[in-house]
């Protein structure tokens, strides 16, 4: 089964009853939508939103999943994420340690 890496930024603290980076990562792993999430704090994002340039302090989530689960993962991120339009970028993995890829595949639910 093909592996996919997903990048997503999220706030370090929750907003409007939605999940912050750590809670979002944990929820997605608990739901078996991804095998692992690396949470990298201290990301400063500079972006254009609603006609102006803005800056936000965020965490970067690096999520590992399968091609078969990627669409479900994307939908769930959108449902749980506090941003109106969260960053969700998917990259196919061309290779890796076979034992790790097997673990990844077995950790993601059907």
Secondary structure, 3 states (H helix, E strand, C coil): CCEEEEEEEECCCCCCCCECHHHHHHHHHHCCCCCEEEEEEEEEEEEEECCEEEEEEEEEEEEEEEHHHHHHHHHHHHHHECCCCCCCEEEECCCCCHHHHHHHHHHCCC
